[in-house]
């Protein structure tokens, strides 16, 4: 068992006073047998009432509005969580039986979104590559591991080269990016071989070996393995999602589980600062900080601010 204390602060500072903001947060850890929340506090400027509901994918989502004028919005999430080691699939059924079982899932409503492919121009090129790389005699879990490793080996982990608006085609051409890019590419490859797959948003916490994206928000993939269930795969680190991964939300892609997003009326320019710190049992702390200034060409309109937040937080 591992215990982590995670503090995730999002701070918007506006060029001038803004008003009428509507915001959504997905900062609530998933509860399951391998992850339990000990305590969780979210402090928000002005102490607004946060309404919590469960979305289509089972995530807990908080929404709040701020009508009074303000020049800053701070969302401070303070979390203490226990995680436990997750088992790997036994993979003891025959190859044919497992793929037949996956074929049945394609007709079930709950898996439709997780098999749906995004449109992209390099589709035919990627189909060809997947067919060449695919092991015809491998089980689904062996195939999932193979493509996870393929992305880790083939793509370069490089911050700042992509944004949340970078398309799949651009990521494929660059063969570079950060965790959200790696996760999206793995989603495509697994869905092309008919393995239901979903995007996961959360945190990757430090361990003795070092991990890409430590002390920041992170993204990985869960693949549905027959006779087992959802298996977490982290293509950024070429590993299973284990007790170092703290899970916040899932969806068909990145936009379904953004940690923070919202709109506001007012100035066209703001500064966004994000910091994430993770303290763990031996007393050490890992932290990540960054900031960005975002400008729009027009004034006094509703603005969508979640893109800048995600651009910084998914590392």
N, C-alpha and C positions, 0 to 999 in steps of 0.2 A: 504494500500500500504506500502511496505517496500523498503528501499533503502540500498544497500550494496556496500562497496568498497572492492574489492578483489584483492590481489596481490599474484601471483603464480610464484615463481622463481625456475627454474631448472638449476642446475650448474654441468657440467661435468668437472672434472680436470683430465688430462691424465698424466700417468707416464712419458711419453716422448712426443715429438711432433708428432701429427697425421695429416693426410691430407685426401682429397677426401671424405669428409663426405656428405651423403645425408640424409636429415631429413624431418620428417612430423610432423606437429602440428595440434591438434584438440582442440583449446583453444578459439574458437569463440562461444559466447553464441547464442543459438537458439532464433530467433525472433518469438514471437506469442503474442496473445492478453493478456497473463498473465505475460509476461516478456519482458522488453524493455531495450536495451543497451543505456545508456546516453553517455558514452565515453569508448573507449577501445584502449589501446596502447600496442604493443608488441615490446620490445627492444631485439635485438639479437646481440651477439658478431660479430663484423665486418660489421654490417649493410647489410646483404645479401638481395637480392631481393627475396621477398616471393610471390610465385604464388598461388593464391587462386582459388579453384574449388569446385564444389558441387559433392559429391559422390552419390552412388546408393541410400543411405538411406536419402539423403537430407541434410547431414551435410556439413558445410563449412570446407574445409581442406586446410591448407597451406603447401607448400613444398618449400624447399630451399637447396642449396648446398654450400659447402665451400671448395674451391680448395686449398687455401693457407694454409701452415702449421700453426698449432696453438696448444697450450697446455691446452686450456680451452674453453668451450662453455657455455654461459649463455643465457637462454631464460627467459625474464622477462615480464610477462603478467600483466597489470594493468587495472582493469575493474571497472566501475561504472554502476550498474544495478538497475532498479526498478522491483519489483515483486508484483503481485496482488494475492489475495485469489482466489483459483480455486473452482468452484462449484462441488458438488458430484452428481452422477447420480440420477435421479428421481426414477428409478427402479419401474416404475408403469405399466409395461407390464407383462403379465402372464409368468410364468416359461417356459411353452412349447414354446410360441412365441419367447422368447429370445434365447433359445437353437436352435430352428429351424433357426433363423437368423444367428447364429454362424456357423451352418453347411454350409450355403451358402458361407460363407467367405473362407472356405477351398478350394474352386475352383477358388479363385481369386489370380492372380499372386502376387500382392503386399503383401499378407499374407503368402505365402509359407515359406519364411525364418523364419517367426515368429511362425511357427507351427512345424518346424523341430527339432527333438530331437537329442542331441549329443549322441554318443555311449558311454556306460559305463556298467560295469559288473553287477552293482547292479540294472539294469533296472527292472527285474522281481520283486525284493524285493520292489522297489519304487512303481511299478504299484499296487502291493498288498496293500501297505500302503495307497496310494491315494484313492483306492477304498473303503478301510475301513473308511477313514476319510471323504470321500466325502458325502455331504448332498444331497440326491437324489431329494429333493423337493426345493432346493435352486436355486435362480437365479444366473447367471454368476457373478454378482458383489458380491453377498453374498458368493459364493464359493471362489472368489479371496481374499476377506477379511479373510475368514477362514484359507486359506493356508498361507497367510501373517502372521497371528497370530501364526499359528502352528510353523513356522520357528523361530519366535521371542521367543516363549515359550520353544522350544525344543533344539535350538542350542545356544551355548555359544559364546558370543562376546569376542574374545581373539586375540590381535595383536601378530604377530610374529610366530604363529603356522602354518600358511600357506603362500605360495608364489603364484606368478602368474602361476607357473607350477604345482601347486597342482591340481590333477584331481578331477572330480566330485565324483568318488568312494572314494577318500581319505577324501574329505569334509564330505561325507555321513557317513564314518566310524568314523571320529573324532567328528562329531556333533559340530564343533567349526570353527571359522574363523572370517573374517572381512566382510565388506559390499559387496565386489565383490563375496564372497562365498555365502552369504545369497541371493544375487540377482540371482546367477546362479541356486541355488536350487529352488527358487521360479519359475524361468523360466521353469524348468523341470516339476514341479508339475502342473503349469497352462497349459502347452502344452499337458500334459498327459490327461487333461480333455477338450482338444481342444479349449482352449482360446488363441488366438494369443497374444504373449507376446514378448516384446523387452527390451534389456538391455539399461540402461541410465547412462551416465557418466556426472558428474557435481560437484557441491559443496553443502554442507549442512551448512547453516549459523546459528549462535547461536540464541536461543530464551530463554525466561525466565525459561522454564522448563528443559532446558538442553537436548542435543541430542547426541547420539553416533556418533562420526565422525565429530563433530563441528570443524570448522576452518581448514578443510582439504578437499581434493577431496573426492568424495563420489560416490556410485553407488546405483541405485534402479531399479525398474521394471515398465514398463507401460503395462497394460493389455487392450486389446480392448474389450470394453463393448458395446453390441448392442444397437442401438438407442441413443448412447452417444458419443462414440469415445474412445480415449486413456486416461486411468486413471492411474495416478502415484501411486505406492504402495512401501513403504519403509519398507522392512521386518527387517532391522537392528533396526528400531525404532518403528515398528508396527504402522505406521501411513500413511495417504495419503501424497503424495508429495504436499506441499503447498507453501506458499510464502517464506518459509525458504529454499526451494530447487531451486538452479540456474542450469539450464539445459544447457549442452554443446553439447552432441551428443547422438545418438542412434544407435543401431545395433542389430544383432541377438545374439551377445555375447560380452564379454569384449574386444576381440581382434579387433573388428570393430570400436571401439571408444576410442583408447588409446590417452591420451592427448599429449604425446610426444613419438616418436620412430624414430630410424634411424640407419645408419651403418657408419662405418669409416674404413680407412686403417691406420694401425700403431700399437702402443704398445698394449700389451694384457691386460693391467691393467689400471683401472681408478677409481676415486672416484666420487660418485654421491651424491649431496646434494639437497634436496627439501625443500622449505618452502612455506607455505600458510598462509596468514593473512587475516582476515575479520574484517573490521570496519563497524559499523552500526550506526543508527541514534542517539543513546544516547551517542555516542563518545567512547564506549568501543571497545576493540579489542581482538579477539581470534586468536591464531596462532598455527601452527603446524610445527615442524622441525624434520628432521631426516637425516641420511647419511648412505651410504653403500659402501663398497669397493668390486669391482668385478674383478675376475681374470680368464683368460683363459689359458689353458696349452700350446698353440702354439703362434707364433708371426707373425706380419706383414701380417695379413689377414683381410678381411672385417669382422666387428663385428656387431652383432645386439644388440643394447644397450637399446631397449625400455623395455625389461623385468624388468630390475632393476628399471627403472623409475616407472613403474606401481606398482611394489612390494611395493614401499614406498608411492605412492600417493593415492592409493585406500584404504582408512581406514574406 
